[in-house]
Amino acid sequence: MLIQEVILENFMSYTYARVPFKHGVNVICGPNGSGKSSLLLAISVALGQSYTERSRKLSDLIRWGKDQARVTLILDNTKKGNKRPIPKFNKDQIFLTRVLRRDGQYWFEFENCAATKQDVQRLLSKLGVDPDNMLIIMHQNMVEQFTVLSQQEKLRMVEAAVGLEPYRTNVLEAQKKLTRILSQEESVGKLLESAEQTLNYWREQYDRYQEKKQLQTKRRFLERELAWAEVVRREETIKELEDEKKKRQDILNQIDEETKSVKEHLQTKQNEVEKLKSEWKTLFDERLSLEREKAGSEATISLCEQFLKEMAILENPHLQLSQVMKETPNQFKLLKSDNLKELVQNFNQQLSKLNTEISENQTKTKNLDEEIDKVSSQFLESRIKLALLQYRSENVTAGLERLENELKNAKTHLNESVEKAE
């Protein structure tokens, strides 16, 4: 018996009920309205049968005043021989539950875990049950539907219900095999007729095969020679790359030495420029001092000359100031023309000396400017040369990296060629 027990909770007229089944025929009897059809309908709902009195909604099957109903089937999973029907569960009983809710939500539970209808169908198929077969569960109004079916459909439905469907499949397959065997017997005769022609054909093919073997032996020899020739070629390529790498490395070392020399020369020129600039600043400060003294001397000479002109006017006898000068000779003795002229002469000599020193300063400054321009030009040339050397160094370094990669790939290919040749 597949179903060992049915448990009903709030289903139609049942508040709670457990109906056990035993092996063999189980008869359920009772007056009208006692719940016989409800029990059959509950089993149908739990198995997920498509026909469940479609005039009703599943939510209408819930007991009046309740929000939820449950139908649980306890299925037999005892061992038949040495294997259970569902080997996934190592237990004699399996619980299959269908839950109905008033809000229209329905679902299956399989061993207290939510399951889909497809899961239930797979489970029942392992037990050899198709719930949609009306002979599994036949409701009251399904007898008429069964009677109108054709004889072939009835036979197939009965075979599926009692488990004879696999035997029908086996019989049909055996019939197909017998048909194939008969057709093969006819074809064997035709094959024997063409066997002699085929034998002559294969003799010819065998001779050609022997010739082909000789050609393949020669080909393998040539392929071996070609493989070692490829090894030699790749070794020569590696040697060329190594020579090129050494050459570029020498160039890079030479560039590094030149770069070091240019940097030292650049540092020397920079020190010279700074020294010359310091000397130029010293000359400039000296020039400013000389120009300041020159301006002072020129201002003094101009002032003395102005005093001489004024003294000539004061010494005029027709002026009253001449009497005052005679009465107060001490106050005007310093303003004598001889003293002023001597003072002007001294400042002129000093001015001449300052002009000579300024001229010498200008000459030194000019020479120093030329020297600074020359050293700056050399400094700039050294910087340009250093930049060119750095550019060359970067190019040579990039070339070395490219050669390294090519050499690495060439060695990899060489190893592959050696392995192939060996």
Buried (B, 14 or more C-beta within 10 A) or exposed (E): EBBBBBBBBBBBEBEEBEBEBEEEEEEEEEEEEEBBBBBBBBBBBBBBBEBBBEEEEBBEBBBEEBEBBBBBBBBBBEEEEEEBBBEEBEEEEBBBBBBBBEEEEBEBBBEEEEBEBEBBBEBBEBEBBBBBBBBBBBBEEBEEEEEEEEEEEBEBBEBBBEEEBEEEEEEEEEEEEEEEEEEEEEEEEEEEEEEEEEEEEEEEEEEEEEEEEEEEEEEEEEEEEEBBEBBEEBBEBBEEBEEBBEEBEEBBEEBEEBBEBBEEBBEBBBEBBEEBBEBBEEBEEBBEEBEEBBEBBBEBBEEBEEBBEEBEEBBEEEEEEEEEBEEEEEEBEEBEEEEBEEBBEBBEEBBEBBEEBBEEBEEBBEEBEEBBEEBBEBBEBBBEBBEBBEEBBEBBEEBBEEBEEBBEEBBEBBEEBBEEBE
